[in-house]
């Protein structure tokens, strides 16, 4: 890809995307990947040393040098970030936003030009080239901009195009999703430790079990329910585990947890709506 990309914000999501892009060599540093952070020089130094990117303390300067600007600050920092970078956000810049809950319209109305804006929701598995990413275009973005975004994020996992109204659901399911699996993996590690299984052996077994289940689900036409029921047998170990989970209503609690993440994504957008916006 013959593009320069500037990240405005250099947090964990930015690093995950940068790490995936560098590993894939779609945009080899240093000339194609820039990162700006107004207040944390140590963070920029880390990204430069680890990935070989070009660091900028001036976000407007970084934006001016780029073809694509990726907004990766916290949602509450959006307004200040756009104001600080404004002089570099000329009409020719394409803007991708990975801000949870923030609509493309909320960004568009704070820009001085009708820049194409693409809303993106990746996850931190981008760092190892395994993100599940959703894309939605704003009012001034065309199919060619979606295609560019799809090419970029497909290089670090899978990318799907959705309606923007579905992005909060994507955030709760895929954006936050890796953390759910880490949480359950931790519980499995704790159970292994309580049963005397060495930590390193338990970790290897859990990782491969999760990976194998993911591959099986991807390659099967069966529903998740059919797949887990297939593992159970009357009076067996898996049935015993499921009886205990059902006793604690675990599936319903987990569903409510995901819905809470979806609701929080929507709330972040409402909380960070600029004054005077519709």
N, C-alpha and C positions, 0 to 999 in steps of 0.2 A: 504494500500500500504506500503510495507516494504522498503521504500527508505528514504534517507536524501536529502533534497533539499537546495541548497545555492543560494540566490539571490545576484548577483553582481550589486549593485545599489539599492537604497531604496526609490525611488520616489513614485508618486501617483499610477502608474500602479503596481509596486511591492506590495504596500500596499493593493491595491484592490484584487490582487491574494491571498496574505497572509490572508487577512480578510475572503475571501471565503473559503479557505482551512481549516482555523481554525474553522469556523462555521460548515463546513461539517464534520469535524473530520476525514477526510481521512488521514491526516498527523498531528496528534496531537502534539503540541509543548510541551516542548521546544526542545526535542532531534532531531526532524525530520525537523525542519524549521530553517534555518540559514540565516542571512542577513549581508552583508558587505557593508560598506560605508566608503570610505577613508577620507572624509573631513567633515562629519557632524555627530558628536557624539550625538547631541541633537535629530537628526532624528532617530538614532538607539535606543536611550533611549525611545523615543516615541513608537517605534514598540515593544520593549521589554515589556514596561508597558502595552500597549494596547492588545497585542496578545500573550505575553509570549514566544516569539522566542529567539533564541540565537544570540546576536549581536557580530559582528567581525569588528574590525578596519582594519584588514589585509585580503584582499580578497583572497590571495593565500592560507592562512590558512583555510578560510571558504571553498574554492573550494576543498582543500585536504580532508576535512572531509565529503564531500557530494558524493552522487551517481549521482545526476543531478544538473547541474549548470544552473541557469536561468539568462541570460544577460538582465538586465533591466536598463541600463544606457541610456543617450541620444545618438543618433547615432554618433554625433561628438566626443563622449568620448570612442567609441568602441576600437580604437587602444590602447589608454592608459590603458583601463580596461583590455584588454587581456594581455598586457605586464606586468602589475602589478600582475595579477593572474596566470601568466604563469607556475610557479613552481608547482602550485596546480592542473593544468589542465593536468593531466596524461592521458594516453591512455584509461583508463577505464571509464573516465567521459563522460556522455552524456550531450550535451549542447542544451538548448532551448534558443532561442532568441526572445524577444518581441520588438525588435528595428524596428521602422517604416522605411520601404524602404530598409533595409539592407538585401542583398541576402545571402543565406547560403554559397555561394562560397566566398564572401567577408570575412566571418568569417573563413572558412576552410583554406584559404591561409595565415592566420595570426597565425594559431595554429602550434605547434611543432609535433603534432601527427594527425593521421587520425580519429579524434573524430567524432562520429555521431552528426550531427547538425540538429535540427528541428526548422524551422521558425514558429513562433506562433504569431497570431494577436488576442488577446482578447480585451475586452473593460472594462471600469471601473465598469460595472454592475456585474463584478466578485465578488465584495465586498459583494453583497447580493445574490450570487449564481445564477445570471441570465445573465452571459456573453454569447455573441455569439462569438465563437472562431473558427478561421480557422488554419489549420496545413498543412505544406508542408515540405517534407524531403529533406535533402541535399544529396550529392554524396555518403557519407559513412554511411548513416542511412538506416536501414532496416525496414521491416514492424513491427518488434517487438518494435522498438523505437517509431514508429508512434502509436502503440497500447498503449505504456506507456503514451505518451503525450495525447492521446485521453482519457484514463482513468482518468488522472489527471485533464484535463480541462473540462471533462464532469461532474466532481464533482462540478463545479462552474458555470454550465450553459449547453449550448450545444456546441459540437465540431464537425466540419466537416473537411474532408481532401480535399484539393484542389491542383491543380498544382501551382508551385511556381510563374509562370508567371501571375497568377490571384491575387497574394497577395496584390499588390498595390490597386487593385479595392476593395478588402476586407477591406483594411485599410480605404479607403475613405467612404465606405458604413457602415461597422459594427464597425470598430475601433473608428472612429469619430462619429458614429451614435447617441449615447446617447445625445451628445451635441445638435444635431439638434432638438431632441424632447424637451429638456429643453428650448431651444430657443423659440420654438412655444408655449410651456406651459407658458413662461414668457409673451408672447404677449397676451395669453388668460387671464392671471392674470391682465394684464394692462387694458384689455377691461372690465373685471369684475369690477375692481376698478372704472373705469370711469362711470360705470353704477350703482354704489352704492352697489354692492354685497360685504358683509363682506369677508375680506381676507381669514380667516380660512375656511369658507364655500366654497369659490371659489376654494381654493387649493384642498380640498377633492373631489369636483366635477370634477375638471380637471384631477386629478390623476386617479380616477375611470373611467373617460371617455377614457383616453389613454389606461388604462389597458384593459377595455372592448373591445375597438377597436382592440387591439393586439390579444386578445383571439379569437375574431370573425374572424379575418383574418386568424389566424392559423388553425382554425377548419373549414373554408369554402373553397370550391373549386372555389369560385368567384374571379375574378381579383380585384385589388384595385379600378379600375375605376367602375366596376359593383357595388362594395360595396358603394362607395360614391354617385353614381347615384341613388342607392336604397333609400338613405336618402332624396334626393331632391324631391320636388313636385312643380309643376308650381305655381309661385307666392308666394312660401313659404320662410321661413327664411333661410334655407340652400342654396336655389337657390340665394337669395340675397347676401349671403356671397361669393358664388362661382363667381357670376358676378363681384364682387369687386376684388376678387383675379385674375380673368382673365383679368380685366381691367389693372391691374399692372403686368400682365404676370408672376405671382408668381411661377407657376410650372416650367417654363423655367429657371427663375433665380435660383431656388433651384437646378435644375438639373445641371446647370453650377457651382454652389457652390460645389456640390459633386464631379464633375469632377475636380475642382480645388484642392480638397483634394487628389484625386487620383494622379494627376500630381505632387503635392508636395511630396507625398510618393516616387514616382519614382525619383524626384530630390534629395531627401535626400540620396538615395542610390548612385546616381552619385557623389554627393558632398563629400561623405565619402568613396570613393573608394581609397584604399591604393596606394601610388606611385608605379609604375611599374606593376600594375595589368592590366589584359586585360579587 
